[in-house]
């Protein structure tokens, strides 16, 4: 029989893998939604509005002392909301112009930018191992881009890299904010701020349009139910079991799920150079994660 300690760890691995699958399907659901004529702004507004409603309702029932946490960290939470608004907008825009596989690989260059920000603002010491890991990731990004030149939309590449840069700011800021705020509370606040941001942008630019095809609600439901709520709750539960280091490394499977689904549903094809480049990006990301945090917990 399995020991009591082995079984929860296996459950933790399964939960984080489910979370990675959910997040990895984000661009897939987005692509199906775009076929129904929905705009990026509208799709993101609906996603975060419904998610915010569910998360805030769950917190109101399950927890107390939320308002005191929010008041104390309101500026930081608002900044996180702004970062996530930009990151989501860039990533979903990237998927409109380049394949989901390429967008996912480029997004996962974000650890290089996280390390740069940690060096500049946190005075974190950069070791040879970290530099080597970052070098591997950047070589992978360069290889993917070099073999894609002339075959992809330049704006899509810029959107994907922009998402990676903004996501690095989000992570760096979150490391500070989460010292005083529970992750679930912070996430609920971020979805509220993001909802307000996309509502404001939509009203100001006239990009909120609910005249999309009725069948678009099916991928929207998948985006909210599977790739937002299920993915979030699965990750938080898996995080409690495995710890942050192991969870972060297991989450590196997310682009693999994206690539597999893109091949299955949209016939995406990666050349061998792009496959090698993608492997270097993910390998370097995993190495830099372990190099900065020590051995997996």
Beta strands, then each sheet from edge to edge (+ up, - down):
end
